Amino acid sequence: MTAAVPTAAPPVVAVVGPTATGKTALAVALAQRLGGEVVNADSMQLYRGMDIGTAKPDLAERSGVPHHLLDLWHVREPASVAGYRDRARAEVDRLRAAGVVPLLVGGSGLYVRAVLDELDFPGTDPQLRARLEAELADVGPAALHARLADVDPAAAAAVLPSNGRRIVRALEVGELTGRPFRASLPQPRPHYPAVVVGLDRDPAELDERIARRVDRMWAAGLVAEVEALAADGLREGPTASRALGYAQVLAQLDGELTAEEARERTVVATRRFVRRQRSWFRRDAATTWFDAARADLADAVGELLAARTIGG
């Protein structure tokens, strides 16, 4: 049950945008200014042990700012948007009731919207889901992605061809409702008062930042991290095993890719993912966008929040 929130409770500040734009650093700076706390909205940072490959902020990067909803799930567990939503709203309600500004931070668009908006997700059909999952196991995600592209091009464009779980879900919703996946979702209604701040960078600059980030991940021990997680069941995880970087390193460990091929494929896949993120977030006309490269970024966003009577 949702906690009662006083009318003077602060709005939620959401910091969103593509991977590698600098959302964490901005959120920490804003939290320090506002006395706020961070609520994670990165779906892969919800997994315990997936630290290097998800760029999960360590204690030094958090700079004393409390961070919530990191390390919730074991790598064998499937992701649950509804489960995440319930946990995130409990944290947001607790913070707002205490007069603390919640900063909802991450690049997982559906997770952000699940917290901020009222979304009634289409139901499931166990028999249909089982049939589609059996097909996935039989023919692989690429073949099902090609089918999805035929029946629902918009959904296919938003889902990585390797993400069998989401492909199955989009096909399931299409068969259940007879409508495209996005059209089957109701128009969102706000659950919280919110200010949504979007960060982006010049595409060429962001491409270069991604390549440097992947190099740092390999240098920081991503392969050893994946080896340890594989020993703990990563390969059995329908969500975690397909995460960017982790899927490629698993292929490297299995001898399917060289180390250089795995690194390069991680860069390419991340750049493709960034373009999908950008398309998703740019659809929200309520988001105020900032160039993450500007030197006065925290001040500029602070001015926006002050104008919305947050911390002003």
C-alpha positions as CSV (number, residue, x, y, z in Angstrom):
1,M,0.0,0.0,0.0
2,T,1.4,3.4,-1.0
3,A,2.3,5.5,2.0
4,A,0.5,8.8,2.6
5,V,2.5,11.7,1.3
6,P,2.0,15.2,2.6
7,T,1.1,17.9,0.0
8,A,4.3,19.7,0.7
9,A,6.4,16.7,-0.2
10,P,9.0,17.5,-2.8
11,P,8.6,16.4,-6.4
12,V,10.7,13.6,-7.8
13,V,13.7,14.7,-9.9
14,A,14.4,12.2,-12.6
15,V,17.8,12.3,-14.4
16,V,17.6,10.3,-17.6
17,G,19.3,9.9,-20.9
18,P,21.6,7.6,-22.8
19,T,24.4,5.5,-21.4
20,A,27.8,7.3,-20.7
21,T,26.4,10.8,-20.7
22,G,27.3,11.5,-17.0
23,K,24.0,11.0,-15.2
24,T,25.5,9.6,-12.0
25,A,27.9,12.6,-11.5
26,L,25.1,15.1,-12.1
27,A,22.7,13.3,-9.7
28,V,25.3,13.2,-6.9
29,A,26.0,16.9,-7.4
30,L,22.3,17.7,-7.3
31,A,21.8,15.5,-4.3
32,Q,24.5,17.3,-2.4
33,R,22.9,20.7,-3.2
34,L,19.4,19.6,-2.4
35,G,20.0,17.2,0.5
36,G,18.5,14.5,-1.7
37,E,19.1,10.8,-2.2
38,V,19.5,8.7,-5.3
39,V,17.0,6.0,-6.3
40,N,18.5,3.7,-9.0
41,A,16.6,3.3,-12.3
42,D,19.3,1.3,-14.2
43,S,17.9,-2.2,-14.7
44,M,21.3,-3.9,-14.8
45,Q,22.6,-2.2,-11.6
46,L,19.8,-4.0,-9.8
47,Y,21.9,-7.2,-10.0
48,R,24.4,-8.1,-7.3
49,G,28.0,-8.5,-8.5
50,M,27.4,-6.8,-11.8
51,D,29.5,-3.8,-10.9
52,I,32.2,-3.1,-13.5
53,G,30.1,-3.8,-16.6
54,T,27.2,-1.7,-15.5
55,A,29.4,1.2,-14.3
56,K,27.7,0.9,-10.9
57,P,28.9,3.9,-8.8
58,D,31.3,2.8,-6.0
59,L,31.4,4.5,-2.6
60,A,33.9,7.1,-3.8
61,E,31.6,8.1,-6.7
62,R,28.6,8.3,-4.5
63,S,30.4,11.0,-2.4
64,G,28.4,10.2,0.7
65,V,25.1,10.5,-1.0
66,P,22.8,7.5,-0.1
67,H,21.9,5.3,-3.1
68,H,19.0,3.0,-3.0
69,L,17.9,0.0,-5.1
70,L,21.4,-1.3,-6.1
71,D,22.2,-5.0,-5.8
72,L,18.6,-6.3,-5.3
73,W,18.6,-9.4,-7.5
74,H,20.7,-12.5,-8.0
75,V,22.0,-12.9,-11.5
76,R,19.8,-16.0,-12.0
77,E,16.6,-14.0,-11.4
78,P,14.6,-12.6,-14.4
79,A,14.0,-8.8,-14.4
80,S,10.6,-7.7,-13.2
81,V,9.5,-4.2,-14.0
82,A,6.5,-4.5,-11.7
83,G,8.6,-5.8,-8.9
84,Y,11.1,-2.9,-9.4
85,R,8.3,-0.4,-9.5
86,D,6.9,-1.5,-6.2
87,R,10.3,-1.3,-4.5
88,A,11.2,2.0,-6.1
89,R,7.9,3.7,-5.1
90,A,8.3,2.5,-1.5
91,E,11.7,4.3,-1.4
92,V,10.3,7.4,-3.1
93,D,7.3,7.6,-0.8
94,R,9.6,7.2,2.2
95,L,11.9,10.0,1.1
96,R,9.1,12.4,0.1
97,A,7.3,11.8,3.4
98,A,10.6,12.8,5.2
99,G,10.9,15.9,3.0
100,V,13.9,14.5,1.1
101,V,14.2,15.0,-2.6
102,P,14.3,11.6,-4.4
103,L,16.6,11.6,-7.5
104,L,15.5,8.8,-9.8
105,V,18.5,8.1,-12.0
106,G,19.1,5.8,-14.9
107,G,18.9,5.0,-18.5
108,S,16.3,2.3,-18.4
109,G,13.3,4.2,-19.9
110,L,10.6,1.7,-19.0
111,Y,11.8,1.5,-15.4
112,V,11.7,5.3,-15.1
113,R,8.2,5.5,-16.5
114,A,7.0,2.6,-14.4
115,V,7.8,4.7,-11.3
116,L,6.7,8.1,-12.5
117,D,3.5,7.1,-14.3
118,E,0.5,4.8,-13.9
119,L,1.1,2.1,-16.4
120,D,-1.2,-1.0,-16.5
121,F,1.0,-3.6,-18.2
122,P,-0.8,-6.0,-20.5
123,G,-1.4,-9.5,-18.9
124,T,0.3,-12.7,-19.8
125,D,-0.8,-16.1,-21.0
126,P,1.2,-19.0,-19.6
127,Q,0.6,-21.3,-22.5
128,L,1.4,-18.6,-25.1
129,R,4.5,-17.6,-23.2
130,A,5.6,-21.2,-23.0
131,R,5.2,-21.7,-26.7
132,L,7.1,-18.6,-27.6
133,E,9.9,-19.5,-25.2
134,A,10.1,-23.0,-26.7
135,E,10.4,-21.4,-30.1
136,L,13.1,-19.1,-28.7
137,A,15.1,-22.0,-27.5
138,D,14.6,-23.8,-30.8
139,V,15.4,-21.2,-33.4
140,G,17.1,-18.4,-31.4
141,P,16.4,-14.7,-30.8
142,A,17.5,-13.5,-34.3
143,A,14.7,-15.5,-36.0
144,L,12.1,-14.3,-33.5
145,H,13.3,-10.8,-33.9
146,A,12.9,-11.0,-37.7
147,R,9.3,-12.2,-37.1
148,L,8.7,-9.3,-34.7
149,A,10.1,-6.9,-37.3
150,D,7.4,-8.2,-39.7
151,V,4.5,-7.8,-37.4
152,D,5.6,-4.9,-35.2
153,P,8.5,-2.9,-36.7
154,A,8.4,-0.2,-34.0
155,A,8.8,-2.8,-31.2
156,A,11.5,-4.5,-33.1
157,A,13.4,-1.3,-33.5
158,A,13.4,-0.8,-29.8
159,V,14.6,-4.3,-28.8
160,L,18.0,-5.7,-29.4
161,P,18.0,-8.7,-31.7
162,S,19.8,-10.7,-28.9
163,N,17.2,-9.9,-26.2
164,G,15.1,-13.0,-26.4
165,R,13.1,-12.2,-23.3
166,R,11.9,-8.8,-24.6
167,I,11.2,-10.2,-28.1
168,V,9.0,-12.9,-26.6
169,R,7.2,-10.4,-24.5
170,A,6.5,-8.1,-27.5
171,L,5.2,-11.1,-29.5
172,E,3.1,-12.3,-26.6
173,V,1.5,-8.9,-26.2
174,G,0.8,-8.7,-29.9
175,E,-0.9,-12.0,-30.0
176,L,-2.9,-11.3,-26.9
177,T,-4.1,-7.9,-27.8
178,G,-4.0,-7.9,-31.6
179,R,-2.2,-4.6,-31.4
180,P,1.4,-3.4,-31.6
181,F,3.2,-3.5,-28.3
182,R,3.4,0.3,-27.8
183,A,-0.2,0.8,-28.8
184,S,-1.3,-1.8,-26.2
185,L,0.1,0.3,-23.4
186,P,-2.4,2.9,-22.0
187,Q,-1.6,6.6,-22.1
188,P,0.4,7.2,-18.9
189,R,-1.0,9.2,-16.0
190,P,1.4,10.9,-13.6
191,H,1.9,9.1,-10.3
192,Y,4.2,11.7,-8.8
193,P,4.8,15.4,-9.4
194,A,8.2,15.2,-11.2
195,V,10.8,17.2,-13.0
196,V,12.6,15.2,-15.7
197,V,16.1,16.3,-16.7
198,G,17.6,14.7,-19.8
199,L,21.3,14.5,-20.5
200,D,22.8,14.0,-24.0
201,R,26.0,14.6,-25.8
202,D,27.1,15.1,-29.4
203,P,26.8,11.6,-31.0
204,A,30.4,11.5,-32.1
205,E,31.6,12.5,-28.7
206,L,29.4,9.9,-27.0
207,D,30.6,7.2,-29.3
208,E,34.1,8.0,-28.3
209,R,33.2,8.0,-24.6
210,I,31.6,4.6,-25.0
211,A,34.8,3.2,-26.5
212,R,36.9,4.6,-23.7
213,R,34.4,3.3,-21.1
214,V,34.6,-0.2,-22.5
215,D,38.4,-0.1,-22.5
216,R,38.3,1.0,-18.8
217,M,35.9,-1.9,-18.0
218,W,38.2,-4.5,-19.5
219,A,41.2,-2.9,-17.7
220,A,39.3,-2.9,-14.4
221,G,38.7,-6.6,-14.6
222,L,35.4,-7.2,-16.4
223,V,36.4,-10.6,-17.6
224,A,37.2,-11.7,-14.0
225,E,33.9,-10.3,-12.8
226,V,32.0,-12.3,-15.5
227,E,34.0,-15.5,-14.7
228,A,33.0,-15.2,-11.0
229,L,29.3,-14.5,-11.9
230,A,29.3,-17.4,-14.4
231,A,30.4,-19.7,-11.6
232,D,27.4,-18.4,-9.6
233,G,24.8,-19.0,-12.4
234,L,25.0,-16.0,-14.7
235,R,24.4,-18.2,-17.8
236,E,21.1,-19.3,-16.3
237,G,19.9,-15.7,-15.8
238,P,17.5,-14.8,-18.6
239,T,18.1,-11.1,-18.1
240,A,21.6,-10.7,-16.6
241,S,23.3,-13.0,-19.1
242,R,22.2,-10.8,-22.0
243,A,23.5,-7.5,-20.5
244,L,25.9,-5.4,-22.6
245,G,29.4,-6.6,-22.0
246,Y,28.4,-9.6,-20.0
247,A,27.0,-11.5,-23.0
248,Q,30.1,-10.7,-25.1
249,V,32.5,-11.8,-22.3
250,L,30.6,-15.0,-21.9
251,A,31.1,-15.7,-25.6
252,Q,34.8,-14.9,-25.1
253,L,35.0,-17.3,-22.2
254,D,33.3,-20.0,-24.3
255,G,35.8,-19.5,-27.1
256,E,33.3,-18.0,-29.5
257,L,35.1,-14.6,-29.6
258,T,38.6,-13.4,-29.0
259,A,39.1,-10.8,-26.3
260,E,39.4,-8.0,-29.0
261,E,36.3,-9.2,-30.7
262,A,34.3,-9.3,-27.5
263,R,35.5,-5.8,-26.6
264,E,34.6,-4.4,-30.1
265,R,31.2,-6.1,-30.1
266,T,30.5,-4.5,-26.7
267,V,31.3,-1.1,-28.1
268,V,29.1,-1.6,-31.2
269,A,26.2,-3.0,-29.2
270,T,26.4,-0.2,-26.6
271,R,26.4,2.4,-29.4
272,R,23.3,0.8,-30.9
273,F,21.6,0.7,-27.5
274,V,22.4,4.4,-27.0
275,R,20.5,5.2,-30.1
276,R,17.5,3.3,-28.9
277,Q,17.7,5.1,-25.5
278,R,17.8,8.4,-27.2
279,S,14.7,7.6,-29.3
280,W,12.8,6.5,-26.2
281,F,13.6,9.4,-24.0
282,R,13.2,12.1,-26.7
283,R,9.5,11.1,-27.1
284,D,8.7,12.7,-23.7
285,A,7.9,16.3,-24.3
286,A,8.0,17.1,-20.6
287,T,11.8,16.3,-20.4
288,T,14.1,19.3,-20.2
289,W,17.3,18.5,-22.1
290,F,20.8,19.6,-21.3
291,D,24.1,19.2,-23.1
292,A,26.1,17.1,-20.6
293,A,29.4,18.6,-21.9
294,R,28.6,22.1,-20.7
295,A,30.9,23.3,-17.9
296,D,28.1,24.8,-15.9
297,L,25.8,21.8,-16.1
298,A,25.0,21.4,-12.4
299,D,24.4,25.2,-12.1
300,A,22.1,25.2,-15.1
301,V,20.1,22.2,-13.9
302,G,20.0,23.8,-10.4
303,E,18.5,26.9,-11.9
304,L,15.8,24.8,-13.5
305,L,15.0,23.1,-10.3
306,A,14.9,26.4,-8.3
307,A,12.4,27.7,-10.9
308,R,10.3,24.6,-10.1
309,T,10.6,25.5,-6.4
310,I,12.9,22.6,-5.7
311,G,15.8,23.6,-3.4
312,G,15.3,27.3,-4.4
